[in-house]
């Protein structure tokens, strides 16, 4: 399924609660959701025969780093761009303009973004519209 078709399906769902939403809004939301999904996958990490790696935030500064843990040797930490923060900012801008609420679900096994015209929490986010196909 192509991006245009995916955006159309999401716009159809979103139009039920927010008729003012446009295909451009959906494109921003869907691309941000893809960014958040990828970010969550990288936070969970991965590995191969030589090392393990993941995204981790510095506990004091909140800055993200790509951390590599070789099976032999010491850990390396490299600063990376905070794509999660940028995606959340874009989502907030669209939702504020449309009068919507959003929830960022961080488990990479599911949709990362839900929107609704009602407040979404960890207990009820699944009642919102999933911004993924």
Secondary structure in CASP SS format (residue, H / E / C, confidence):
PFRMAT SS
TARGET T0000
AUTHOR 0000-0000-0000
METHOD secondary structure of the structure
MODEL  1
X C 1.00
X C 1.00
X H 1.00
X H 1.00
X H 1.00
X H 1.00
X H 1.00
X H 1.00
X H 1.00
X H 1.00
X H 1.00
X H 1.00
X H 1.00
X H 1.00
X H 1.00
X C 1.00
X C 1.00
X C 1.00
X C 1.00
X C 1.00
X C 1.00
X C 1.00
X H 1.00
X H 1.00
X H 1.00
X H 1.00
X H 1.00
X H 1.00
X H 1.00
X H 1.00
X H 1.00
X H 1.00
X H 1.00
X H 1.00
X H 1.00
X H 1.00
X H 1.00
X H 1.00
X H 1.00
X H 1.00
X H 1.00
X H 1.00
X H 1.00
X H 1.00
X C 1.00
X E 1.00
X E 1.00
X C 1.00
X C 1.00
X C 1.00
X E 1.00
X E 1.00
X E 1.00
X E 1.00
X E 1.00
X E 1.00
X E 1.00
X C 1.00
X C 1.00
X C 1.00
X C 1.00
X C 1.00
X C 1.00
X E 1.00
X E 1.00
X E 1.00
X E 1.00
X E 1.00
X E 1.00
X E 1.00
X C 1.00
X C 1.00
X C 1.00
X C 1.00
X C 1.00
X E 1.00
X E 1.00
X E 1.00
X E 1.00
X C 1.00
X C 1.00
X C 1.00
X H 1.00
X H 1.00
X H 1.00
X H 1.00
X H 1.00
X H 1.00
X H 1.00
X H 1.00
X H 1.00
X H 1.00
X H 1.00
X H 1.00
X H 1.00
X H 1.00
X H 1.00
X H 1.00
X C 1.00
X C 1.00
X E 1.00
X E 1.00
X E 1.00
X E 1.00
X C 1.00
X C 1.00
X C 1.00
X C 1.00
X C 1.00
X C 1.00
X C 1.00
X C 1.00
X E 1.00
X E 1.00
X E 1.00
X E 1.00
X C 1.00
X C 1.00
X C 1.00
X C 1.00
X C 1.00
X C 1.00
X C 1.00
X C 1.00
X H 1.00
X H 1.00
X H 1.00
X C 1.00
X E 1.00
X E 1.00
X C 1.00
X C 1.00
X C 1.00
END
